[in-house]
Amino acid sequence: MSTYRELAQKHLVPHFTSKTAWKNGALPVIERGEGCYLYDTEGVEYLDGLAGLFCVNIGHGRPDLSAAAAKQMDKLAFSPNWGFAHPPAIEAAAMIAGFAPGDLNETFFVSSGSEAVESAIKFARNYHLARGDEGRYKVISRNWSYHGTTLGALSVTGIPKFREPYLPALWDGTRHVPNTRQCTSPLGTPAAELNCVKAIEDMILIEGPETVSMVIAEPIQNGGGALVPPDGYWRELRQICDRHGVLLVADEVICSFGRFGYWFASERMGVVPDMITFAKGVTSAYQPLGGLVIRSPLVDEVFNSPMGSFMHGSTFGGHPVATAVAVANMSAMRDEGIMQQVLDNEGYFIEQLRAMGDVHRSVRGARGSGYFYAVEFCADSNDDRDLSPTQIAGLQGGSLGGFVREERMTVRPDDRGYTGLAISPPLIADRTIIDDLVARVDRVATRVDTWLGDNG
């Protein structure tokens, strides 16, 4: 009788996984989860240091969420949001409106983050058409940004290796500009004068404001490694977009629902964008659900136009089971004080990571906020020496991933603009879990120290 591993390797096509990793005889098959830990079919325990994929915010094994799904299936398994509404989607949208900043009061549901970004691109275009601005279609995004993998979302994504295989098929309306890590302005430069801020307005002016539809950015950027923007950065983006009639979109597929101690990270940035994309944490990944939260005046503009509707939709957007789980998840997060848990522990988290990094010559540093961090590796932190191309290829090519697997944790060996580890545990992680996680990262760094000594 074939094992699950053998069946997976014969019949299941993996996501973003090399043949070498997938055909490995030790490929884990995860069968259950509890809290911040996962267990495979052989009983081996793993610490989930990535919350699945930045999404199992409330932790694994929550019977209240599975009960909400079962109850909804028994009552109404499916009904579309095309010309009809149903209570779970209505309740979820109303809750989201209560948590979102400013007048972001209306939610368009889809099933994933990529679809949410696609919806933002389409809504922005619909909005400008409703106002008679037919020339506005271009999108400004940032280098190394990740906005999804469907062709529209991939067009605004800024990660070269994801884009390159599909370049002939990608829409050519995106213009990429430097991200906050690529900012070369001196420390202390006012936000309005940062060259990474000015680059956005310069691009709008170069392209012609009458052709630009929207600017999209993650409040804290994933690609490049947990890039926290300088103070005032987002407020400047808001002012630039307002000056030129461009919509500002915060891509919060990772950043929302508590990852940074707020329902939406835009609130932490002190700004009300025109739209917010979300997915992942809205259901803590117990069901696939994503969406787009939109400022009410923008929706009114579209509804009151000759077009009369947002010309977009999907079969499963606002699925009753998914939205019922979203209501249960958001209710539990609110009632259990998950936001405050993150705010109370984020200082301790980054202090532990930085203290760990200080004793390793391979660790350039740790950065991030909330429950979202990156540990970056270098050749020697004593003189801030970069990894050589050979060292980068070796670590990114499997050595770093092997060290992580040996520590039985799911943090992400990252190669998107840096070489390091992406760390983002469930938001229920207390200081005992944080200590366990940091200790495992510490042992990985020790392995990297030794590996660099052998591969100098």
Secondary structure, 3 states (H helix, E strand, C coil): CCCHHHHHHHHCCCCCCCHHHHCCCCCCCEEEEEECEEEECCCCEEECCCHHHHCCCCCECCHHHHHHHHHHHHHCCCCCCCCCCCHHHHHHHHHHHHHCCCCEEEEEEECCHHHHHHHHHHHHHHHHHHCCCCCCCEEEEECCCCCCCCHHHHHHCCCHHHHHHHHHHCCCCEEEECCHHHCCCCCCCCHHHCHHHHHHHHHHHHHCHHHEEEEEECCCECCCCCECCCCCHHHHHHHHHHHHCCEEEEECCCCCCCCCCCCCHHHHHCCCCCEEEECHHHCCCCCCCEEEEEEHHHHHHHHCCCCCCCCCCCCCCCCHHHHHHHHHHHHHHHHCCHHHHHHHHHHHHHHHHHHHHHCCCCEEEEEEECCEEEEEECCECCCCECCCHHHHHHHHHHHHHHHHHHCCECCEEECCCCCEEEECCCCCCCHHHHHHHHHHHHHHHHHHHHHHHHCC
